[in-house]
Amino acid sequence: MIETVFTGEALTPAETFERWRQLAIDAHSPCEVRTERVNDFRATLRLLDLGLVTGSSFTCPPVTSARTPKLIRHSDPEVLYVSLPRRGRLDVTRQDGQEASAAGDLMIMSSSLAYRGDVRTAGKPAVVEEFIVPRALLPDALRAASHTLTLSLPTTGGLAALLVRFLTHVLTDAEEYGHSDTTPLGTIAVDLIAALLAHHVDRPLPPESQPRVLALRVREFIQRNLGDPELTPPKVAAAHHISTRTLHRLFERQDTTVAAFIRRQRLERARRDLKDPRLAHLPIAAIAQRAGFLRPADFTRSFRTAYGATPRAYRHEMTRSFNP
């Protein structure tokens, strides 16, 4: 996976602002970027190449950006910005006077729209994560509906929450993926965004996208409920109002079974917890229980088969690597 990281190290604040501004414009679209903190500007920018989709995260003090009609006529990449202010707030004022604001919520906006955007902070630098998605990747009906779109959506549940978790996972754990993963990750991002837009602009989701989105919902449900020892295929199917047979077909397309996927994810959850120094105080039995294993002996046997070491030996090795 191709990654670009800018930290501004060894640059003056004014040089940092100019370099950060240019990188942001290159990644997004031509716009006017201003700040009152030119002489005290510290910021970072990180870009991930996901094929035709770009993942981005940045930190900055208060800044203002504007897409004017003139800039749009000169150059419009025709993309959607799907932004999540993790810290701080994003306020958008459209040329037609409509306003939208996001603080911890998703902001979805078109590059074909004339607007002024203000990233606001309260002391600490703002932290914003986003996907940049070409509108050409969307189904025809959604592409037309997104031309001058501005949406601010809560992320407390549903597809918006699923999209946020996926965005954060990709940006946080990018090192887990290789070059061959970029296009599949970009496809997942487009599917989730298309499903979210279809719901909010009252357009049908194309039939070819529906199984992929359903599979993403199912997998995310399983991830959230791994600690439930009663997490079974019938329970997963009932939570999504589908038959158990339909559920099994979803996983057959991915060359696995529901039970195998649950078991693998439980083992991965336990493995991450075992190497997490913040959880070093938890007994191994508690780690196993958190991941949904009721019997410690079953957990130890499955873990050794999957990773070639007992949970105790694995934790000891990981602890040594943190404390050489």
N, C-alpha and C positions, 0 to 999 in steps of 0.2 A: 504494500500500500504506500503510495507516494504522500509524504507529509511535509508541509512547509511550516516552520516555526520561526516567529520573530519575537525577540524579547527586548530589543532596544539597548542591550548591553554595550558599553563603550561609546554610546552616542549621547550628545547633549539633549536636553528636553526638546529643543526646537528641531533638531535633526530627527529625534524619535517621532515627533508628530508628523513631520513631512514624509518619512519613510512609512510609518503606519498608515497614514492617509492614502498614500499611493497604493499600498498593498490592498487596503480595503476596497478602493475603487476598482483595482484590477480584478478582485475576486467577485465583486458585486456588479456594479454598473456605474457609468459616469455620473458623478454627483458632486455637489459643493459640500465640503466638510470644513467645519469651523469649530474652534474652541477658544475659550477665554483663558485656557491654561497652557498656552504655547510655551511659556518659560518655566512651566512646572508640569510637563507632560510625561507621564510614565504609562506605558501600555504594552500589551502583548497581543499577538495574533497567531492563531494556529489553523491551518487548512488541511483537510484530508480529501484526497482525490478518490471518489467512489464511482468512477466511470463518468457518466454524464451528470452525476449529482455531486455536489461539494458539501462536505461537512465543515463547519467553522465554529471556533470559539474565540472570544476576545475579551480582554479587560481594558478599561479606559476610564479616565475622568470624564466629566460632563462634556459631550460633544453634540453638535447639531449637523445634520446632513439634509440635503434638499435635492430632489429630482424635479427640475423645472421642465415646462413644456419644450423649451428650446433644446435641452439636453436629451429629452426623450426623442424628439424628432431627429436629432443628430445620431443617437445610438440607443437602441433598446434591445438588450439581450433576450427579452421576453421570458423572464424567469419569475418564479415565486420565491419570496423570502419567508421561511418558516422559522420564526425567532422566539427564543425563550429567555427572558431576562431572569437569570438566577439571582442576581443581586442588582438593585437599582430598578429603574422604571424606564419604559419606552413609551413615549407619547408621539402620536402621529396626527398631523393635521393635513387633510387633503385640500386640494385647490378649491373644491366645491364647498368647503367649510365643515365637512364631516370630520369628527374626531374619534380617535380610539386610543386606549391606554392599556398597557400590560405591565403588571408587576407580579412575576411568578406565573403568569398565564402565557399562552401561545399567542403570538401575533403573526398573522398570515397576510402578506401584502404583495402586490404585483409591481414589477419594475416598469410597467406601462402607465403607472399612475403618477401624476404630479403630486408631490407631498413634501412636507417638512417633518423630519423625525428628530426628536430630542431624546438622547440618552441621559437620564438624570440619576444622580447619586446622592447619598446621604452620608458623606464622610468617606467611606471606603470606595475604591474603584468599582464601577459596574462590571458585572460578569454576564456575558450573553453567549448562548449557544444557538446554532441554527443549521438548517439545511437550505441550500440554494438549488432549486429544482427547475429545469427548463419546462415551460408550460407545454411544449411540443410533446413531452412524454405523457401528458395526461390524456384520458379519453376525450374525444371530440366535444361532447356536451360540456364537460368540466373545463376544457380549455377555453371555450367561449365565455363561460360564466366567470372565469377567474381573471378576465382581461383587466378589470379595474377593481379588483377585490381588496377589501380591507376587513379582516376578521380578528377580533380579540376573543379567545376562547379559554374558559377555565380548564384546568388540567386535573381536576379532582377525581375524574373517572372516565370510563368509556374509551373511545378511540384516541382522544387527546392525551389521556394519561398513558396509553400504550405507546403512542408516538414519542412522548417525552422520555419514557424509560428507554426506548430503543435509541433515541438520539444521544442520551447521556451514556448509554452503554458503549456505543460506537466511538464516541469521543474519548471516553475514559479508558477503554480497553483496546485501543487501536492496535497495540503491539501483538494482540492475540491473532490478528488476521494477516494473511499474505496477499500477494498481488492478485491471485486467482479469486479472492473473496470480494474484490472491490465492486464488480458488476452485480453479483447477487445482493450485496448490502444496499447498493443504490436502488435495485429493483424493489427491495422490501420498503425502503423509504418512500418510493413513489407510490406503491400500493397503499401504504398507510395514509399518506397525504390524500390520495384520490378518494379513499373510503371516507375520510374525515370531511372532505369537501362535499362529496355526494350527499352526506347526511345533512350538512348545513345549508347547501344551496338547492336542496330538494331535486337532485338529479339521480337517476339510477346508476349504480355501479356496474360496469360491463361484466357479463357473465364470466369471462376469462379471469377476472380479478377476484371474484367472490371466493373461490376455494383458497386462494393464497392468503387473503385477509382473514378468513375463518381459521386457517391453520395458524396464523400469527396470534390470533386471539386465544386459541386453545393452548398454544405453547406458553404464552404469557400467563394464562390462568394457572397452568401447572407450576410454573416458576414461583408464583406467589403463594401456592398452597403445598409446597413440598413437605412442610412440617406436619401436614395432616396425614396420620397413618391410614386413614380411610380413603385416601386419594386413589380411586379406582377408575377404569374406563367408563363404567356406567355413571359414576358421579360426574366425571368430566363431561360426558355427553349430555347429561341432564342439565348441567349448568349452561350449556350453549343451545339447548332446545333442538338437539339433533339426535338421531338414533346412534346406538353403539356401533352399528355396522358402518354408518357414514363416517364416524370418528376413525374407525380402523382404516377405512379407505384413504382418509387424509394422510395417515402416517405411512401407508403402503407406498404412496407417491414419493415419500422421502426415504424409502428403503429401510424402514425400521417399524417397530410396533409401539403402541402406546405404553405398554409396560416397560419395554426396553428404554424408551425415552425418559420415563419417570425415574427409573433406576439410575440411568446415567447422570441425570440432572441432580439427583440426590447425592451421588458420589462426588460430583463436581462441587456442590455446595459444601459438603463436608471437607473436601480437600482445601477449598479456599479458607474455610474457617480454621482448619488445623494450622495453616501457615500464617494466619493473621495474628501478629503479636498482641493486638488489643484483646484477643480472646484466649490468651495463654493461660488465664486463670480457670477456664472452664475444663472440667474433666472430659476425657474423650467420649465417655458414655453420653454426656450432655450434648456434645457436638453431634453425635450420631442421632440423638433424639430430635435435635433441631432440624436435621435433614430428613426426618421421617422414618428412621430405622428404629424399630421397637426392640430388637434383640441385639445387644452388643456383639455377640458371637457372629451373627449373620453379617453385621457391618464390617467386622474385621476381616472375615473371609472374602467378602465382595471387594473391599478396598484393596486387599493384597493381590487379588486376581487382576484388578484393573490397573494398579500402579506399581506392582512389584515390590511392595513394602507394606509392613503393618502400619496402621495409623500412628502408633506410638513412635515407630522408627522414622516415619515420614515427618512427624512434628519435630522430633529431635533434630533431624537434618536441617529442616527449615529454620529452627531456632538458632542453630550454629551459623547459618548463613547470615542471619541478622546480627549476630554477636560473634564476629570472628575473633 
